Amino acid sequence: SCQTAIPQWVAVCSGLLQAATGPGQCRWMLCSIFQRHRAGPFELSKSYGGLTQAHGAITQQNRSFHNTSKHSAKDSLQPSEEKVGAFTRIIEAMGFTGPLKYSRWKIKVAALRMYTCCVEKTDYEEFFNRCQMPDTLNSWFLVAQLHVWMCLVRMKQEGRTGKYMCRYIVHCMWEDVEQRGKVMGINSVVLKEDLKTMVENFYAALFGYDEGILSDDHVLAAALWRNLFNKNCDDPRHLELLVEYVRKQVQHLDALSGEDLLLTGEVSWRPLVESNARSILKPHSPVYNDEGL
């Protein structure tokens, strides 16, 4: 167990601690770690199901979109990621969270606000009407997860602090989905099964969208057809609209300041349909105070 492993771990790491700090600092650092252990590790989500998605084939004429810098939510390079020492790597390998750029409270507030922007600043009615999607909880979730994924792609570029923020964004999403299901009066057993299916689809969608944003429009359109439309899209114009939407939103998020995103979590979304989708508009920087509010 973790409790029995801690004394052994302290013995292994004592040399590192004594070499890096004085006796008083060493005692303070160990006390801080033990307090984190008693508080318990951060829970990411309820479960991780198997990733099962069939591959769809999309035939579509090649079109050239913006030359955007494409990033993966899982394997993208992190040129700006801060360097960490051996001590931080050891405690993170054990399941603890090492020191971050900003306080965890600020990051969690920013993550909650970013998720709120995904669900409150998106015109779901326009998505349902233009893409001919049914107005259901599942359709809402499919549109929401697309925007959450784009936020994860952006925040993964902000090093260890951004990755920690991504964990809490996903946590907020599952809490929100569960509460919405309860408000809608869905039976608890049915809701549990629906959540399990949503978890499986979500992590499968992450792989598909990552592959699409790193590839050409054909691959991205196939990912949208499988995950957003549930393979129920016969009009290629809907796929073309969504491919353009994703490309321009990723560009838009890349133009936002990483520091502002970590401190405020404020994001805005470009319209689903606009006359000049290829243009990049520099968004206004959000205003925040010392409390991250």
Secondary structure, DSSP 4 states (H G I P E B T S, - for coil): -HHHHHHHHHHHHHHHHHHHS-HHHHHHHHHHHHHHHHH-PPP--S---------------------PPP--TTT---TTPPP--HHHHHHHHTT-----SS-HHHHHHHHHHHHHHHHHSS-HHHHHHHHT---SHHHHHHHHHHHHHHHHHHHGGGHHHHHHHHHHHHHHHHHHHHHHHHHTT--HHHHHHHHHHHHHHHHHHHHHHHHHHHS-HHHHHHHHHHHTSTT----HHHHHHHHHHHHHHHHHHHTS-HHHHHHH-------SS-S-TT----PPPP---TT--
